[in-house]
Amino acid sequence: MSHARPTALLFDLDGTLVDTAPDLAQATNALRTHHGLAPLPYETIRAQVSNGGSALVELALGLTPEHADHGEARRFLLEAYGRDVAVHSRVFPGLAPLLEVWTQTRRPWGIVTNKPRAYAAPLVETLGLTQGVLVAADDLPLKKPDPAPLLEAARRLGVAPGDCWYIGDHLRDMQAARAAGMHAIAVRYGYIGDEEAPDTWPVDRWFETPESLTQALWPGEDETVGRPG
């Protein structure tokens, strides 16, 4: 695939567009405190936050999804998170001004996430993001790694899948992008656990930092848009 600047950008949310780990870590440690356990180190939790609430419950308490107490613990964690969904979460450096420029110059972009809408919508609203489309986990019957949410986002934006970059920090993001016929763009600054093997992912292009991603996507000087700095 060509690596020319895409017509449209679609982002995974947690660990790609927004650093949500601080608030998710706070909720995870609130669950541990509730059970009389000491807090886990932030970096330990950060590596697991892309895997969802059930994974965080298993990390916090060692309860697998099959355990009788898992559901109650997951509800506690998600209620704690829902109360403070955007306290410490921030858009990764450089991406907010980039997306402001994309919006101002009428370039389409959006978010496709496996995060439920009850958490995703207030998060992006609080952060002042003005995406053209938000497809959350419960908007469709299928979610990533199925390509359906990505294809729905492209449809709503009126853009062909092949003209989209889907940017993510997880294997399922790359699988979904490939299956949708989009450019599979991976970021190493995201929530990649030690047990993962990202060099084996089906990736078209890697970015090490948010700044390098921003530089690759910033509109040209011929469009009278100032460079980020």
N, C-alpha and C positions, 0 to 999 in steps of 0.2 A: 504494500500500500504506500501511496505517496504520503510524505509527512508535511505537505503544505498546510498552511493555516486553515483550519476547518471552517465551514459555514456556521456550525452550531457547536456549543459545548454542553455536555451533560456531565454532571458531577455526582459521584457518591457523596454522602453527607459526612458521616463520622470518620475522621481520620484523613479525609481528602480535602473537603472544603472547609470544614469547621473542626477545631480541636475541642471535642466534647469530653475528652477523657477526664478533665478535672471534676466536672459535675457527676459523671458516672462513677468515678472513684469515690467521691464523697458518699454517694448512695450505697455503693458496695460496702464501704466501711461502716456506714450506719447500720447495715444489716448485721455485720459482724459484732458491732457494739451491742446491738439488741440481743445477741446470743452470748454475750459475755466474753467475746474474743477480742484480741488486740488488733488494731488496724494493720492491713497489708501495705507493703511499700507501694508507692504510686506507680513505679515502673512495672511492677508485677501485674497490676490491674490494667494499665494502659495497653499492654500487649494483647489483652483479651476483649477490650470493649467492642470491637467490630463484630464479635461473635454473638452479641445480643444478651438479653436478660438472663436466659437460662444458663448460659456459659458463665456469667458473673456469679450466679447463685452457686454453681458447682465450684467455682474458684473460691468463693467466700466461705462456704460451709461444707464442701465436699459432697453435696447432695446431687445425684444425677437426676435427670428429668423423670426417671421411673420411680424415684423415692416418694413415699407418701407425703412427706413434708415439703417437697420441692415447690409445689404450686403456691402454698401459703408464703413461703420465703420469697418467691418471685414477685408476688403481689406486694409484699412489704417493700422490696427493693424498688419496684416501679413506682409505687406511690411516693416514696422518698425522692426519687428522681423527678417525678412529675411536679413536685412542689418547687424544685430548684433546677429547672431544665436549662436555664441560661444565665446562671449566676457568674460562673467563671469561664464558660465556653466562649471562644473567640474564633473569628475567621482567620485562617492561617495567613501569615504576613504576606502582603503584596496582592493577595487575591481579591480583596474588597475593592481597591481602586481599579484593578483590571476589569472587574465585572461592572463597575460603574461606567467605565468607558464602553464596554460592550453594549450596555443598555442604552447609553447616550447615542451611540452610532448605529443603533437598531440591529445589532447582531443578536441572534437568538441564543438563549442559554437556559438551562434548567437543572433540576435536581431529581435524581432517581435513587431512592433509598429503601432499605429494608427496615427502616425505623417506622413504627406506627405513626399515623398522622397526628394523633393526640400529643405526641412529643415533638415531631418534626415541624409542624406548622407554627406553634408558638416559639420554637427556637429560631427559625429563620425570620419570623416577624420581629422578634426582639432584637435580632442582629441587624435589622434593616435591609435584608436582602430582597431584591426585586426581580426574582427569577420569572421567566415566562411560563414555566410549568414546574409543578412539584408533584411527583408520583411517589406515594408512600406505600408502605408494606401492605396495608389493608385496602388499598384502592382497587386492586385487581385480585382475581383468584390465585394468580401465580406471582412469585417474586424471584429476584435473582437467586441462583444463576440462570433461571429461565429468561429468555430475551424479551418476553411480553411487556414488562414495564418500560424497557428502553424503547421498544418500538412504539408504544403508546405515547411516550414523551415526544418522540420525533414526529409522530402524527399530529399531536397538538401544536407543535411548533411549526408545522408545515414544511419540514425539512426531510430530505431523503436520508435514510440511515447511513448510507455510505459517505455522507457529507458531515457526519457527526464524529467528534471525539467523545468517547466515554472514559472518564478519568476516575480511577479508583485505587484502593490500597489493599485489595483482597483478591484471592484467586477467583471467587465467584463473580467479581466485577469483570474480570478479564474474560471469563467463560461467557458471561452474558453479552459482553460487547462483541466477541467473535461470532456468537450465534445470531446476533442481530445484524451482522454485516457492518458494524461500526469500527472505527479505529480504537484499538484497545490500548489505553494509555495508563501506565502504572506509576505510582509515586512511592518512593522509598521513605519519605518522611512520615508515612502513615503508621497505622497500628498493625505492624507485622510481627507476629510472635516468633520466638526462637525456634519453635518446632516446625515452622513453615519453610518452604523451599522456593522463594520467589523467583529465583533464576530459571526455574522450570515452567513458570507461568506462560500462557500464550499471549505475549505482549508485543505490540508494535513499537512502542517507545517508552523509555523510562525517564523519569525526572527525579533527581536526588533531593531537590529542595523546592519549596513554594516559589522562591525567587526565580529559579531557572524555568519553571513552568510559566510564570508571569512573563519573563523575557521572550519566551518562544511565541506567546500569544498576543503580545502587545501590538496594537495597530501601527502601521508604518508611518513614518514622518510625512509621507505624501498626503496623509489624511488629516494633517494639522492637529494631531493629538500628541501632547507632550509625553515623553517617556517617564516611566516610574523612576523615582529617585529619592 
